[in-house]
Amino acid sequence: MPDRDFEVRQLCLADRHIDRAEQIIAEQGLELERLRLKGYDTKLLERTLEVLEDSLRTMYEHRNIIVMTIRQIDQGLV
């Protein structure tokens, strides 16, 4: 049987990871623009940002699963 307290802790952890990932992506986006303006080749940084954004989408999917699990626990479905 799933443990609601455990799931809530996992949700808090997921939220912290998402917040940090969003911060890193924003910082790297600013760095990308700065380097572009200076004429640097930014292909590697662009690809890195794509990977980070993919990871962030996966984090959101995981967070949604946690939220659904908590809802199911609250409804007595699991």
C-alpha positions as CSV (number, residue, x, y, z in Angstrom):
1,M,0.0,0.0,0.0
2,P,1.4,3.4,-1.0
3,D,2.5,5.7,1.8
4,R,1.0,9.2,1.5
5,D,3.6,10.9,3.7
6,F,6.3,9.4,1.5
7,E,4.6,10.6,-1.7
8,V,4.2,14.1,-0.2
9,R,8.0,14.1,0.6
10,Q,8.7,13.0,-2.9
11,L,6.5,15.8,-4.3
12,C,8.4,18.4,-2.2
13,L,11.7,17.0,-3.5
14,A,10.4,17.0,-7.1
15,D,9.3,20.6,-6.7
16,R,12.8,21.6,-5.5
17,H,14.5,19.8,-8.4
18,I,12.1,21.5,-10.9
19,D,12.8,24.9,-9.4
20,R,16.5,24.4,-9.6
21,A,16.3,23.0,-13.2
22,E,14.3,26.1,-14.2
23,Q,16.8,28.4,-12.7
24,I,19.7,26.6,-14.4
25,I,17.9,26.7,-17.8
26,A,17.2,30.4,-17.4
27,E,20.8,31.2,-16.5
28,Q,22.1,29.2,-19.4
29,G,19.7,30.8,-21.7
30,L,21.1,34.2,-20.7
31,E,24.6,33.0,-21.2
32,L,23.7,31.6,-24.6
33,E,22.4,35.0,-25.7
34,R,25.5,36.8,-24.3
35,L,27.8,34.5,-26.2
36,R,25.7,34.8,-29.4
37,L,25.9,38.6,-29.3
38,K,29.7,38.3,-29.0
39,G,29.8,36.1,-32.1
40,Y,30.8,32.8,-30.4
41,D,29.8,29.4,-31.7
42,T,26.9,28.4,-29.4
43,K,26.0,25.0,-30.9
44,L,27.2,23.0,-27.9
45,L,25.4,25.2,-25.5
46,E,22.2,25.1,-27.6
47,R,22.3,21.3,-27.5
48,T,23.0,21.3,-23.8
49,L,20.0,23.5,-23.2
50,E,17.9,21.1,-25.3
51,V,19.0,18.2,-23.1
52,L,18.3,20.3,-19.9
53,E,14.8,21.2,-21.2
54,D,14.1,17.5,-22.0
55,S,15.1,16.6,-18.5
56,L,12.8,19.3,-17.1
57,R,9.9,17.8,-19.1
58,T,10.7,14.4,-17.6
59,M,10.8,16.0,-14.1
60,Y,7.3,17.5,-14.7
61,E,6.0,14.1,-15.9
62,H,7.4,12.5,-12.7
63,R,5.8,15.2,-10.6
64,N,2.5,14.6,-12.2
65,I,2.7,10.9,-11.4
66,I,3.4,11.7,-7.8
67,V,0.4,14.1,-7.7
68,M,-1.9,11.4,-9.3
69,T,-0.6,8.8,-6.7
70,I,-1.5,11.2,-3.8
71,R,-4.9,11.8,-5.3
72,Q,-5.5,8.0,-5.6
73,I,-4.4,7.5,-2.0
74,D,-6.8,10.3,-0.9
75,Q,-9.7,8.7,-2.9
76,G,-8.9,5.3,-1.4
77,L,-8.1,3.8,-4.8
78,V,-4.8,2.4,-3.8
